[in-house]
Amino acid sequence: MGVFEMNHPLIQHKLSYLRNKDTDTKIFRETLNEIAGLMTYEATKGLRLKEVETETPIMKTTTKVLADPVAIVPILRAGLGMVEGMVTFLPTARVGHIGVYRNEETLEPVYYYCKLPVDIAKSKVFLVDPMLATGGSANYAIDYLKQKGVKDISFLCIIAAPEGIERVQEAHPDVDIYAASIDEGLNEKSYIYPGLGDAGDRIFGTK
């Protein structure tokens, strides 16, 4: 498993809008979903296919479809901002939710909600959160999914800090990490720099 930084020109172009402090809520939200959709194309390259019989207007033939169920699980609340862009490419995906927030004093994850598809253990799961900072929330969510029997997990984020990547890889070396950008690091408050600010607040216009 590994870490994949998406250096595609379209992703990097759109990422500049997310970083800009003057980008309004509407553009921020739309651009975030566009990037998530572009990342989905890359992150799904390894999905298994199976052959099915299909009748075209001309004849019967063999075509290929996804072999396994797929689930998208955003970490609330900011992860919701990536779901729409992903389901554009994965319209049959089930969507679960895990509620975890970071205690700003201890920097440790705090759990508050979970609702997952009934077949989650059989699914390829894309766990999503725009920011991978300390890695605490990501590790908590991955631990939770594994406790539910999930064996195939990929983590998608927009911005990642090297510290968060290292922490997730140490705890879960079997989980691929996809990021639009790996930034310089964490500041004294454990915010990613240069970053793009608080993704949740910018998605939902709460600050």
MDAnalysis code that builds the backbone (N, CA, C; Angstrom):
import MDAnalysis as mda
import numpy as np

u = mda.Universe.empty(621, n_residues=207, atom_resindex=np.repeat(np.arange(207), 3), trajectory=True)
u.add_TopologyAttr("name", ["N", "CA", "C"] * 207)
u.add_TopologyAttr("resid", np.arange(1, 208))
u.add_TopologyAttr("resname", ["MET", "GLY", "VAL", "PHE", "GLU", "MET", "ASN", "HIS", "PRO", "LEU", "ILE", "GLN", "HIS", "LYS", "LEU", "SER", "TYR", "LEU", "ARG", "ASN", "LYS", "ASP", "THR", "ASP", "THR", "LYS", "ILE", "PHE", "ARG", "GLU", "THR", "LEU", "ASN", "GLU", "ILE", "ALA", "GLY", "LEU", "MET", "THR", "TYR", "GLU", "ALA", "THR", "LYS", "GLY", "LEU", "ARG", "LEU", "LYS", "GLU", "VAL", "GLU", "THR", "GLU", "THR", "PRO", "ILE", "MET", "LYS", "THR", "THR", "THR", "LYS", "VAL", "LEU", "ALA", "ASP", "PRO", "VAL", "ALA", "ILE", "VAL", "PRO", "ILE", "LEU", "ARG", "ALA", "GLY", "LEU", "GLY", "MET", "VAL", "GLU", "GLY", "MET", "VAL", "THR", "PHE", "LEU", "PRO", "THR", "ALA", "ARG", "VAL", "GLY", "HIS", "ILE", "GLY", "VAL", "TYR", "ARG", "ASN", "GLU", "GLU", "THR", "LEU", "GLU", "PRO", "VAL", "TYR", "TYR", "TYR", "CYS", "LYS", "LEU", "PRO", "VAL", "ASP", "ILE", "ALA", "LYS", "SER", "LYS", "VAL", "PHE", "LEU", "VAL", "ASP", "PRO", "MET", "LEU", "ALA", "THR", "GLY", "GLY", "SER", "ALA", "ASN", "TYR", "ALA", "ILE", "ASP", "TYR", "LEU", "LYS", "GLN", "LYS", "GLY", "VAL", "LYS", "ASP", "ILE", "SER", "PHE", "LEU", "CYS", "ILE", "ILE", "ALA", "ALA", "PRO", "GLU", "GLY", "ILE", "GLU", "ARG", "VAL", "GLN", "GLU", "ALA", "HIS", "PRO", "ASP", "VAL", "ASP", "ILE", "TYR", "ALA", "ALA", "SER", "ILE", "ASP", "GLU", "GLY", "LEU", "ASN", "GLU", "LYS", "SER", "TYR", "ILE", "TYR", "PRO", "GLY", "LEU", "GLY", "ASP", "ALA", "GLY", "ASP", "ARG", "ILE", "PHE", "GLY", "THR", "LYS"])
u.atoms.positions = np.array([
    [0.856, -1.185, 0.000],
    [0.000, 0.000, 0.000],
    [0.895, 1.239, 0.000],
    [0.305, 2.406, -0.312],
    [1.169, 3.557, -0.421],
    [0.441, 4.878, -0.280],
    [1.210, 5.935, -0.550],
    [0.705, 7.304, -0.490],
    [0.778, 7.879, -1.896],
    [-0.329, 8.473, -2.347],
    [-0.399, 8.982, -3.708],
    [-0.794, 10.459, -3.680],
    [0.113, 11.299, -4.170],
    [-0.172, 12.732, -4.277],
    [-0.592, 13.022, -5.709],
    [-1.764, 13.628, -5.870],
    [-2.345, 13.845, -7.183],
    [-1.838, 15.156, -7.795],
    [-0.876, 15.039, -8.662],
    [-0.282, 16.241, -9.250],
    [-0.866, 16.584, -10.620],
    [-2.062, 16.076, -10.902],
    [-2.698, 16.379, -12.179],
    [-2.927, 17.891, -12.292],
    [-2.657, 18.478, -13.460],
    [-2.801, 19.933, -13.610],
    [-4.176, 20.472, -13.230],
    [-5.257, 19.747, -13.569],
    [-6.599, 20.234, -13.237],
    [-6.817, 20.276, -11.727],
    [-6.323, 19.248, -11.036],
    [-6.456, 19.228, -9.579],
    [-5.670, 20.370, -8.962],
    [-4.443, 20.570, -9.416],
    [-3.622, 21.633, -8.839],
    [-4.201, 23.019, -9.141],
    [-4.766, 23.179, -10.323],
    [-5.408, 24.443, -10.676],
    [-6.585, 24.727, -9.747],
    [-7.430, 23.733, -9.546],
    [-8.605, 23.920, -8.690],
    [-8.212, 24.085, -7.229],
    [-7.135, 23.453, -6.831],
    [-6.675, 23.558, -5.456],
    [-6.295, 24.996, -5.092],
    [-5.839, 25.747, -6.075],
    [-5.480, 27.142, -5.808],
    [-6.694, 27.955, -5.368],
    [-7.881, 27.594, -5.873],
    [-9.106, 28.274, -5.445],
    [-9.442, 27.936, -3.994],
    [-9.224, 26.680, -3.611],
    [-9.494, 26.293, -2.226],
    [-8.559, 27.002, -1.256],
    [-7.333, 27.203, -1.642],
    [-6.361, 27.829, -0.743],
    [-6.623, 29.329, -0.568],
    [-7.205, 29.946, -1.572],
    [-7.398, 31.401, -1.550],
    [-8.400, 31.784, -0.456],
    [-7.983, 32.630, 0.461],
    [-8.840, 33.023, 1.591],
    [-10.058, 33.815, 1.146],
    [-10.044, 34.357, -0.072],
    [-11.161, 35.170, -0.567],
    [-12.195, 34.357, -1.353],
    [-11.947, 33.061, -1.535],
    [-12.916, 32.221, -2.234],
    [-14.167, 32.073, -1.379],
    [-15.340, 32.366, -1.957],
    [-16.568, 32.318, -1.156],
    [-17.057, 30.882, -0.976],
    [-18.073, 30.714, -0.132],
    [-18.569, 29.390, 0.228],
    [-19.033, 28.600, -0.987],
    [-19.773, 29.235, -1.880],
    [-20.300, 28.549, -3.060],
    [-19.176, 27.974, -3.912],
    [-18.201, 28.795, -4.250],
    [-17.097, 28.346, -5.103],
    [-16.249, 27.323, -4.375],
    [-16.035, 27.527, -3.088],
    [-15.234, 26.577, -2.308],
    [-15.894, 25.201, -2.337],
    [-17.195, 25.170, -2.066],
    [-17.932, 23.902, -2.007],
    [-17.928, 23.211, -3.369],
    [-18.190, 23.959, -4.429],
    [-18.231, 23.376, -5.769],
    [-16.859, 22.849, -6.184],
    [-15.822, 23.617, -5.881],
    [-14.472, 23.228, -6.280],
    [-14.000, 22.007, -5.503],
    [-14.338, 21.951, -4.236],
    [-13.981, 20.787, -3.423],
    [-14.580, 19.514, -4.015],
    [-15.844, 19.584, -4.422],
    [-16.494, 18.420, -5.018],
    [-15.870, 18.057, -6.359],
    [-15.472, 19.055, -7.131],
    [-14.832, 18.778, -8.409],
    [-13.510, 18.043, -8.203],
    [-12.733, 18.485, -7.224],
    [-11.457, 17.825, -6.936],
    [-11.698, 16.404, -6.446],
    [-12.693, 16.226, -5.579],
    [-13.004, 14.890, -5.061],
    [-13.378, 13.948, -6.205],
    [-14.128, 14.461, -7.186],
    [-14.487, 13.642, -8.328],
    [-13.274, 13.239, -9.153],
    [-12.380, 14.181, -9.391],
    [-11.168, 13.878, -10.150],
    [-10.297, 12.873, -9.406],
    [-10.248, 12.991, -8.086],
    [-9.462, 12.048, -7.285],
    [-10.068, 10.648, -7.324],
    [-11.384, 10.572, -7.396],
    [-12.068, 9.282, -7.440],
    [-11.641, 8.485, -8.660],
    [-11.473, 9.163, -9.773],
    [-11.060, 8.495, -11.010],
    [-9.743, 7.759, -10.804],
    [-8.803, 8.413, -10.120],
    [-7.491, 7.806, -9.870],
    [-7.565, 6.717, -8.800],
    [-8.324, 6.986, -7.739],
    [-8.352, 6.073, -6.597],
    [-9.095, 4.777, -6.885],
    [-9.894, 4.739, -7.951],
    [-10.673, 3.539, -8.271],
    [-10.007, 2.657, -9.318],
    [-8.788, 2.980, -9.705],
    [-8.124, 2.206, -10.760],
    [-7.960, 0.735, -10.388],
    [-7.887, 0.440, -9.097],
    [-7.648, -0.935, -8.674],
    [-8.898, -1.740, -8.391],
    [-10.082, -1.194, -8.640],
    [-11.311, -1.933, -8.368],
    [-11.418, -3.172, -9.266],
    [-11.886, -4.244, -8.668],
    [-12.032, -5.490, -9.420],
    [-13.241, -5.429, -10.349],
    [-13.126, -6.118, -11.477],
    [-14.210, -6.205, -12.441],
    [-14.641, -7.659, -12.615],
    [-15.877, -7.840, -13.035],
    [-16.361, -9.169, -13.404],
    [-17.068, -9.070, -14.749],
    [-17.106, -10.174, -15.460],
    [-17.732, -10.197, -16.778],
    [-19.209, -10.565, -16.664],
    [-20.021, -9.867, -17.442],
    [-21.454, -10.165, -17.497],
    [-21.867, -10.216, -18.971],
    [-22.971, -10.921, -19.227],
    [-23.489, -10.979, -20.590],
    [-24.399, -9.782, -20.839],
    [-24.176, -9.083, -21.919],
    [-24.942, -7.882, -22.259],
    [-25.413, -7.984, -23.706],
    [-26.641, -7.578, -23.922],
    [-27.162, -7.585, -25.290],
    [-27.159, -6.165, -25.834],
    [-26.349, -5.926, -26.837],
    [-26.311, -4.623, -27.497],
    [-27.417, -4.586, -28.555],
    [-27.652, -3.451, -29.196],
    [-28.627, -3.423, -30.294],
    [-28.265, -4.354, -31.449],
    [-27.013, -4.840, -31.470],
    [-26.547, -5.675, -32.572],
    [-26.488, -7.155, -32.196],
    [-25.992, -7.447, -30.982],
    [-25.756, -8.843, -30.611],
    [-25.499, -8.967, -29.118],
    [-25.425, -10.200, -28.664],
    [-25.009, -10.460, -27.300],
    [-23.495, -10.434, -27.226],
    [-22.975, -9.887, -26.115],
    [-21.533, -9.816, -25.942],
    [-21.210, -9.891, -24.453],
    [-19.944, -9.858, -24.144],
    [-19.500, -9.864, -22.750],
    [-18.945, -8.493, -22.402],
    [-19.445, -7.920, -21.313],
    [-18.939, -6.633, -20.840],
    [-18.476, -6.779, -19.389],
    [-17.908, -5.713, -18.859],
    [-17.352, -5.763, -17.503],
    [-18.036, -4.748, -16.600],
    [-18.307, -5.175, -15.377],
    [-18.900, -4.298, -14.368],
    [-18.115, -4.462, -13.070],
    [-18.324, -3.558, -12.126],
    [-17.634, -3.658, -10.840],
    [-18.032, -4.942, -10.130],
    [-17.042, -5.624, -9.586],
    [-17.285, -6.926, -8.970],
    [-17.744, -6.825, -7.527],
    [-17.354, -5.780, -6.847],
    [-17.612, -5.681, -5.407],
    [-18.422, -4.427, -5.085],
    [-19.223, -4.461, -4.020],
    [-19.921, -3.247, -3.596],
    [-18.925, -2.184, -3.131],
    [-19.292, -0.941, -3.322],
    [-18.440, 0.194, -2.941],
    [-19.204, 1.072, -1.962],
    [-18.500, 1.534, -0.949],
    [-19.099, 2.450, 0.020],
    [-18.200, 3.667, 0.193],
    [-18.835, 4.818, 0.333],
    [-18.136, 6.062, 0.638],
    [-18.508, 6.443, 2.064],
    [-17.500, 6.669, 2.909],
    [-17.761, 7.002, 4.309],
    [-17.064, 8.308, 4.652],
    [-17.800, 9.415, 4.666],
    [-17.196, 10.690, 5.086],
    [-17.072, 10.764, 6.594],
    [-15.986, 11.366, 7.048],
    [-15.854, 11.705, 8.462],
    [-16.539, 13.051, 8.651],
    [-17.586, 13.061, 9.464],
    [-18.356, 14.283, 9.675],
    [-17.533, 15.309, 10.433],
    [-17.762, 16.616, 10.110],
    [-18.737, 17.031, 9.133],
    [-18.115, 17.380, 7.800],
    [-16.831, 17.696, 7.797],
    [-16.183, 18.210, 6.588],
    [-16.160, 17.188, 5.457],
    [-16.104, 15.897, 5.805],
    [-16.072, 14.879, 4.776],
    [-17.287, 14.885, 3.870],
    [-18.415, 15.418, 4.376],
    [-19.617, 15.530, 3.550],
    [-19.357, 16.340, 2.292],
    [-18.419, 17.276, 2.373],
    [-18.139, 18.146, 1.244],
    [-17.516, 17.443, 0.056],
    [-17.098, 16.180, 0.219],
    [-16.483, 15.433, -0.877],
    [-17.420, 14.403, -1.488],
    [-18.531, 14.121, -0.832],
    [-19.377, 12.999, -1.233],
    [-20.030, 13.208, -2.591],
    [-20.599, 14.368, -2.819],
    [-21.313, 14.607, -4.076],
    [-20.405, 14.411, -5.281],
    [-19.195, 14.910, -5.201],
    [-18.262, 14.751, -6.306],
    [-17.894, 13.306, -6.561],
    [-17.846, 12.516, -5.494],
    [-17.479, 11.104, -5.643],
    [-18.624, 10.272, -6.190],
    [-19.856, 10.520, -5.730],
    [-20.980, 9.712, -6.212],
    [-21.324, 10.036, -7.668],
    [-20.830, 11.138, -8.192],
    [-20.982, 11.405, -9.624],
    [-20.323, 10.288, -10.437],
    [-19.198, 9.773, -9.937],
    [-18.482, 8.700, -10.624],
    [-18.853, 7.321, -10.087],
    [-19.407, 7.277, -8.865],
    [-19.796, 6.014, -8.245],
    [-21.264, 6.102, -7.825],
    [-22.186, 6.205, -8.765],
    [-23.591, 6.467, -8.423],
    [-24.269, 5.352, -7.654],
    [-23.727, 4.130, -7.712],
    [-24.332, 3.027, -6.970],
    [-23.714, 2.828, -5.589],
    [-22.755, 3.645, -5.241],
    [-22.085, 3.488, -3.947],
    [-23.045, 3.779, -2.797],
    [-22.942, 2.974, -1.747],
    [-23.649, 3.269, -0.507],
    [-22.845, 4.322, 0.242],
    [-23.529, 5.122, 1.050],
    [-22.844, 6.183, 1.803],
    [-23.111, 6.000, 3.293],
    [-22.050, 5.814, 4.053],
    [-22.143, 5.759, 5.507],
    [-21.619, 7.054, 6.101],
    [-21.679, 7.178, 7.417],
    [-21.200, 8.390, 8.086],
    [-20.542, 8.024, 9.410],
    [-19.395, 8.626, 9.661],
    [-18.743, 8.491, 10.960],
    [-18.514, 9.893, 11.508],
    [-19.018, 10.137, 12.708],
    [-18.856, 11.443, 13.343],
    [-17.710, 11.426, 14.339],
    [-16.635, 12.118, 13.987],
    [-15.466, 12.237, 14.859],
    [-14.966, 13.673, 14.766],
    [-14.711, 14.305, 15.901],
    [-14.113, 15.627, 15.854],
    [-12.874, 15.675, 16.743],
    [-12.025, 16.633, 16.479],
    [-10.785, 16.763, 17.231],
    [-10.970, 17.694, 18.413],
    [-10.692, 17.202, 19.603],
    [-10.678, 18.043, 20.790],
    [-9.521, 19.033, 20.657],
    [-9.843, 20.321, 20.621],
    [-8.815, 21.325, 20.344],
    [-7.824, 21.505, 21.489],
    [-8.123, 20.957, 22.662],
    [-7.178, 21.040, 23.780],
    [-6.246, 19.835, 23.816],
    [-6.829, 18.633, 23.669],
    [-6.013, 17.420, 23.731],
    [-5.527, 16.976, 22.363],
    [-6.182, 17.491, 21.297],
    [-5.912, 17.111, 19.904],
    [-6.272, 15.656, 19.620],
    [-7.018, 15.020, 20.526],
    [-7.418, 13.637, 20.345],
    [-8.831, 13.557, 19.744],
    [-9.121, 12.483, 19.004],
    [-10.440, 12.353, 18.375],
    [-11.536, 12.057, 19.394],
    [-12.721, 12.624, 19.139],
    [-13.890, 12.392, 19.982],
    [-15.002, 11.848, 19.085],
    [-15.499, 10.655, 19.402],
    [-16.537, 10.001, 18.611],
    [-17.912, 10.483, 19.043],
    [-18.844, 10.669, 18.069],
    [-20.198, 11.047, 18.452],
    [-21.298, 10.433, 17.592],
    [-20.954, 9.766, 16.464],
    [-22.037, 9.224, 15.617],
    [-21.462, 8.236, 14.614],
    [-22.269, 7.213, 14.268],
    [-21.906, 6.315, 13.170],
    [-23.146, 5.652, 12.605],
    [-23.241, 5.605, 11.292],
    [-24.292, 4.888, 10.567],
    [-23.663, 4.361, 9.286],
    [-23.621, 3.025, 9.160],
    [-22.931, 2.409, 8.038],
    [-23.871, 1.499, 7.254],
    [-23.607, 1.296, 5.955],
    [-24.401, 0.348, 5.167],
    [-24.320, -1.055, 5.763],
    [-25.377, -1.833, 5.581],
    [-25.424, -3.155, 6.205],
    [-24.359, -4.095, 5.641],
    [-23.960, -3.902, 4.382],
    [-22.963, -4.784, 3.768],
    [-21.565, -4.187, 3.802],
    [-21.300, -3.342, 4.770],
    [-20.037, -2.599, 4.804],
    [-18.821, -3.529, 4.836],
    [-18.926, -4.670, 5.521],
    [-17.782, -5.572, 5.648],
    [-17.372, -6.175, 4.306],
    [-18.305, -6.233, 3.353],
    [-18.019, -6.810, 2.038],
    [-17.626, -5.747, 1.017],
    [-17.623, -4.501, 1.425],
    [-17.442, -3.393, 0.490],
    [-16.005, -2.897, 0.418],
    [-15.668, -2.353, -0.740],
    [-14.492, -1.508, -0.851],
    [-14.899, -0.160, -0.283],
    [-14.200, 0.309, 0.736],
    [-14.605, 1.533, 1.423],
    [-13.616, 2.659, 1.141],
    [-14.176, 3.794, 0.713],
    [-13.400, 5.021, 0.568],
    [-13.759, 5.922, 1.744],
    [-12.843, 6.041, 2.693],
    [-13.012, 6.927, 3.840],
    [-12.521, 8.303, 3.433],
    [-13.340, 9.348, 3.644],
    [-12.976, 10.661, 3.109],
    [-13.059, 11.762, 4.165],
    [-12.099, 12.647, 4.108],
    [-12.037, 13.834, 4.970],
    [-11.117, 14.820, 4.258],
    [-11.517, 16.076, 4.082],
    [-10.666, 17.009, 3.334],
    [-9.265, 17.188, 3.914],
    [-9.129, 17.071, 5.244],
    [-7.847, 17.363, 5.872],
    [-7.319, 16.155, 6.635],
    [-6.068, 15.807, 6.394],
    [-5.365, 14.811, 7.202],
    [-4.260, 15.560, 7.939],
    [-4.565, 15.943, 9.169],
    [-3.627, 16.767, 9.949],
    [-2.792, 15.894, 10.883],
    [-3.273, 15.670, 12.096],
    [-2.527, 14.831, 13.040],
    [-2.722, 13.349, 12.756],
    [-3.795, 12.995, 12.074],
    [-4.083, 11.601, 11.788],
    [-4.956, 10.930, 12.834],
    [-5.294, 11.654, 13.904],
    [-6.075, 11.060, 14.980],
    [-7.458, 10.623, 14.554],
    [-8.193, 11.513, 13.884],
    [-9.553, 11.185, 13.452],
    [-9.545, 10.092, 12.393],
    [-8.598, 10.155, 11.475],
    [-8.503, 9.133, 10.432],
    [-8.249, 7.763, 11.044],
    [-7.303, 7.682, 11.967],
    [-7.004, 6.401, 12.599],
    [-8.193, 5.872, 13.388],
    [-8.900, 6.762, 14.074],
    [-10.072, 6.326, 14.825],
    [-11.108, 5.733, 13.884],
    [-11.369, 6.432, 12.773],
    [-12.370, 5.963, 11.823],
    [-11.948, 4.647, 11.168],
    [-10.680, 4.522, 10.830],
    [-10.188, 3.274, 10.232],
    [-10.309, 2.127, 11.227],
    [-9.928, 2.375, 12.482],
    [-10.082, 1.358, 13.535],
    [-11.537, 0.906, 13.625],
    [-12.450, 1.875, 13.591],
    [-13.880, 1.575, 13.717],
    [-14.338, 0.696, 12.553],
    [-13.947, 1.061, 11.337],
    [-14.336, 0.284, 10.162],
    [-13.787, -1.138, 10.229],
    [-12.552, -1.269, 10.663],
    [-11.960, -2.602, 10.764],
    [-12.669, -3.446, 11.823],
    [-13.105, -2.807, 12.895],
    [-13.877, -3.529, 13.917],
    [-15.194, -4.050, 13.350],
    [-15.708, -3.379, 12.329],
    [-16.945, -3.807, 11.668],
    [-16.679, -4.839, 10.570],
    [-15.424, -5.238, 10.420],
    [-15.087, -6.283, 9.471],
    [-14.600, -5.816, 8.124],
    [-14.433, -4.504, 7.934],
    [-13.980, -3.984, 6.637],
    [-12.502, -4.316, 6.438],
    [-12.172, -4.855, 5.281],
    [-10.797, -5.258, 5.008],
    [-10.129, -4.450, 3.901],
    [-10.921, -3.705, 3.129],
    [-10.370, -2.970, 1.983],
    [-10.742, -1.492, 2.119],
    [-9.803, -0.689, 2.604],
    [-10.056, 0.729, 2.891],
    [-9.022, 1.583, 2.183],
    [-9.482, 2.653, 1.556],
    [-8.602, 3.710, 1.053],
    [-9.039, 5.022, 1.692],
    [-8.076, 5.868, 2.002],
    [-8.377, 7.166, 2.615],
    [-8.108, 8.265, 1.602],
    [-9.118, 9.117, 1.356],
    [-8.980, 10.229, 0.417],
    [-9.082, 11.544, 1.163],
    [-8.141, 12.429, 0.910],
    [-8.179, 13.768, 1.505],
    [-7.709, 14.777, 0.472],
    [-8.018, 16.031, 0.718],
    [-7.566, 17.099, -0.180],
    [-6.157, 17.547, 0.197],
    [-5.967, 17.839, 1.477],
    [-4.674, 18.296, 1.987],
    [-4.198, 17.345, 3.070],
    [-2.924, 16.955, 3.035],
    [-2.355, 16.086, 4.054],
    [-1.067, 16.688, 4.601],
    [-0.855, 16.499, 5.889],
    [0.406, 16.868, 6.522],
    [1.280, 15.621, 6.628],
    [2.584, 15.754, 6.470],
    [3.461, 14.578, 6.597],
    [3.291, 13.866, 7.931],
    [3.021, 14.642, 8.996],
    [2.853, 14.036, 10.314],
    [1.639, 13.109, 10.357],
    [0.545, 13.545, 9.728],
    [-0.657, 12.722, 9.696],
    [-0.470, 11.475, 8.860],
    [0.203, 11.635, 7.710],
    [0.474, 10.489, 6.850],
    [1.293, 9.443, 7.598],
    [2.322, 9.901, 8.280],
    [3.189, 8.979, 9.021],
    [2.410, 8.225, 10.097],
    [1.538, 8.937, 10.805],
    [0.766, 8.314, 11.888],
    [-0.200, 7.272, 11.348],
    [-0.867, 7.581, 10.235],
    [-1.796, 6.616, 9.646],
    [-1.042, 5.414, 9.086],
    [0.050, 5.648, 8.406],
    [0.821, 4.541, 7.849],
    [1.366, 3.623, 8.932],
    [1.773, 4.218, 10.044],
    [2.303, 3.415, 11.145],
    [1.222, 2.505, 11.729],
    [0.009, 3.048, 11.877],
    [-1.084, 2.279, 12.478],
    [-1.765, 1.362, 11.469],
    [-1.817, 1.798, 10.205],
    [-2.573, 1.050, 9.190],
    [-1.791, 1.001, 7.873],
    [-0.733, 0.218, 7.830],
    [0.077, 0.153, 6.605],
    [-0.658, -0.446, 5.420],
    [-1.822, -1.069, 5.663],
    [-2.601, -1.679, 4.589],
    [-3.576, -0.708, 3.931],
    [-3.607, 0.549, 4.372],
    [-4.552, 1.540, 3.847],
    [-3.833, 2.513, 2.920],
    [-4.291, 2.587, 1.664],
    [-3.751, 3.575, 0.726],
    [-4.247, 4.967, 1.107],
    [-3.384, 5.962, 0.924],
    [-3.738, 7.359, 1.186],
    [-3.612, 8.142, -0.119],
    [-4.702, 8.817, -0.497],
    [-4.708, 9.667, -1.688],
    [-4.907, 11.114, -1.252],
    [-4.032, 12.004, -1.700],
    [-4.112, 13.419, -1.337],
    [-3.905, 14.280, -2.571],
    [-4.666, 15.370, -2.657],
    [-4.439, 16.320, -3.747],
    [-3.118, 17.057, -3.534],
    [-2.744, 17.250, -2.264],
    [-1.474, 17.903, -1.959],
    [-0.958, 17.443, -0.611],
    [0.334, 17.169, -0.539],
    [1.009, 16.938, 0.739],
    [1.715, 18.235, 1.095],
    [1.212, 18.900, 2.131],
    [1.720, 20.220, 2.499],
    [2.969, 20.131, 3.379],
    [3.426, 21.303, 3.845],
    [4.710, 21.350, 4.546],
    [4.674, 20.708, 5.918],
    [3.574, 20.920, 6.673],
    [3.524, 20.340, 8.003],
    [2.428, 20.945, 8.844],
    [2.559, 20.764, 10.165],
    [1.600, 21.285, 11.129],
    [2.221, 22.435, 11.906],
    [1.412, 23.483, 12.178],
    [1.909, 24.591, 12.992],
    [1.741, 24.271, 14.473],
    [1.974, 25.270, 15.328],
    [1.927, 25.045, 16.773],
    [0.537, 24.670, 17.271],
    [-0.501, 24.952, 16.479],
    [-1.871, 24.581, 16.853],
    [-2.335, 23.313, 16.133],
    [-1.389, 22.648, 15.478],
    [-1.660, 21.424, 14.722],
    [-2.601, 21.650, 13.549],
    [-2.542, 22.854, 12.946],
    [-3.228, 23.119, 11.687],
    [-2.227, 22.954, 10.543],
    [-2.713, 22.424, 9.433],
    [-1.837, 22.212, 8.287],
    [-1.454, 23.548, 7.658],
    [-0.162, 23.704, 7.343],
    [0.267, 24.903, 6.614],
    [0.999, 24.499, 5.339],
    [0.875, 25.252, 4.237],
    [0.058, 26.461, 4.115],
    [-1.439, 26.201, 4.188],
    [-1.865, 24.985, 3.857],
    [-3.246, 24.593, 4.084],
    [-4.278, 25.402, 3.332],
    [-5.516, 25.358, 3.870],
    [-6.608, 26.135, 3.287],
    [-7.594, 26.589, 4.356],
    [-7.149, 26.559, 5.614],
    [-8.024, 26.948, 6.716],
    [-8.860, 25.783, 7.199],
    [-9.938, 26.075, 7.908],
    [-10.832, 25.040, 8.419],
    [-11.803, 24.637, 7.302],
    [-11.625, 23.426, 6.769],
    [-12.445, 23.007, 5.622],
    [-13.926, 22.981, 5.946],
    [-14.283, 22.510, 7.136],
    [-15.694, 22.454, 7.505],
    [-16.339, 23.816, 7.530],
    [-15.676, 24.776, 8.153],
    [-16.222, 26.132, 8.203],
    [-16.356, 26.729, 6.807],
    [-15.397, 26.439, 5.948],
    [-15.439, 27.018, 4.607],
    [-16.479, 26.329, 3.720],
    [-16.707, 25.055, 3.939],
    [-17.745, 24.338, 3.175],
    [-19.128, 24.812, 3.554],
    [-19.358, 24.980, 4.861],
    [-20.707, 25.253, 5.344],
    [-20.942, 26.720, 5.712],
    [-19.929, 27.558, 5.529],
    [-20.081, 28.983, 5.766],
    [-20.332, 29.329, 7.221],
    [-19.682, 28.587, 8.125],
    [-19.917, 28.780, 9.548],
    [-18.894, 29.677, 10.217],
    [-18.021, 30.270, 9.414],
    [-17.081, 31.241, 9.986],
    [-16.692, 32.238, 8.928],
])
